[in-house]
């Protein structure tokens, strides 16, 4: 298995929670994170080697990433595993899957690249690479059936992990936060590149919020020690170190559950916020050269997962230059102050939660076992 970032580790961890009891003595190895390791997964390389986003950012790390893929491919062609599972990270995994599939190794990909958002031509490459696709959104299943690619909708694992009715008081108690405070949680991203481009605008927005209401409490969870150190460096360089925030290690779900509103970088974290039924503002910034290319490639007007699933601008999105501190702060204040909007969002996100709720661990594990059995048949 290969997972390339924190969200992939979560997805793979849920799959392994269903698969490991069925295969208690199997060697499961590759590239993964702590959630996968909980189920006896062995890391051959650290996952953060692959956690790079943006066209030019990837180019800067291309030689190292390419070298890891070559070494892994050579090992697997000799080992001939029962199955290879690429977890997200399509730019790394699809080329590897093509070569493994050609060598007779069954390949599964979990989850679908966002071909419904951009680069739809990748469906042809996916057909070459993938013996079976696992998808996490209901609308994706028909896309693969139409292309003749075996597919299983497994639900989204986050829909099982996150309770339908989050306990706000328990989350605030866990983090040592007052039960009656106004809490804004800020999630600038788990990748180093996301922190680089989002941190200054996100914390500057927090500064403006506090100028409007000094009683607001800001919570900023970090994905790891490297991210924490880099975040602190960026904040100091931006002259924002005096902005009072509660900086915490991990505990992102508690930080979201405790919040009255969330400022979140686009990605899986925005879906987590929706499943916690929280008002949010989605924003994203990247290297300017990457932005100038990517902004012309999208097929739809949304970039945030809650909006894509709803097919509507349920929550506001601010990209690149539009993601100014003032715009983010103003939009967060609207989320905090409009009770009718908060009630409407809670209902829409509850409906969304139900649509994504399956026994993901066991459904996905069963698909893996069936693919392995088909190889032996």
BELMONOR-V576954 format. One record per pair of residues at least 24 apart in sequence whose C-alpha atoms are under 6 Angstrom apart, sorted by sequence separation. I is the first residue (numbers start at 0). J is the second residue. D is the distance in Angstrom with one decimal. If there is no record, write none. Layout:
i->(I/I)
j->(J/J)
d->(D/D)
This chain:
i->(8/82/84/106/107/108/109/110/105/107/8/218/220/217/218/219/220/221/222/1/2/220/221/0/1/2/220/97/97/220/96/182/184/189/181/182/183/184/185/270/282/93/184/270/280/281/282/283/284/206/282/265/3/3/4/3/278/276/276/184/183/273/182/183/185/187/188/182/183/184/185/186/187/183/274/7/0/170/0/1/2/0/1/3/170/171/170/197/196/167/196/167/204/208/203/204/200/204/117/117/116/117/116/158/158/158/155/154/154/154/156/154/153/153/153/54/17/17/14/18/13/17/14/14)
j->(32/106/108/130/131/132/133/134/130/132/34/244/246/244/245/246/247/248/249/29/30/248/249/29/30/31/249/127/128/251/128/215/217/222/215/216/217/218/219/304/316/128/219/305/315/316/317/318/319/242/318/303/46/49/50/50/334/345/348/258/258/348/258/259/261/263/264/259/260/261/262/263/264/261/352/86/83/253/84/85/86/85/86/88/256/257/257/284/284/256/285/257/324/328/324/327/324/328/296/297/297/298/298/352/355/356/355/355/356/357/359/359/359/362/363/289/360/361/360/364/360/364/363/364)
d->(5.3/5.8/5.6/5.1/4.9/5.1/4.9/5.3/5.9/5.7/5.8/5.7/5.8/4.9/4.7/4.9/4.7/5.1/5.3/5.5/5.8/5.7/5.5/5.1/4.6/5.0/5.7/5.9/4.0/5.5/4.9/5.9/5.8/5.5/5.1/4.9/5.0/4.7/5.1/5.8/5.6/5.8/5.9/5.7/5.4/4.7/4.6/5.0/4.4/5.9/5.6/5.4/5.6/5.1/5.2/5.6/6.0/4.9/5.4/5.8/5.4/5.6/4.8/5.9/5.8/6.0/5.6/5.3/5.1/4.8/4.8/4.6/5.2/5.6/5.8/5.8/5.8/5.0/4.7/5.1/4.8/5.7/5.7/5.5/6.0/5.1/5.2/5.7/5.5/5.5/5.5/5.0/4.2/5.8/5.5/6.0/5.1/4.9/6.0/4.8/5.7/5.5/5.2/5.9/5.9/5.2/5.4/5.0/5.7/4.9/5.5/5.6/5.1/5.8/5.8/5.6/4.6/4.9/4.7/4.8/5.2/5.4/6.0/5.8)
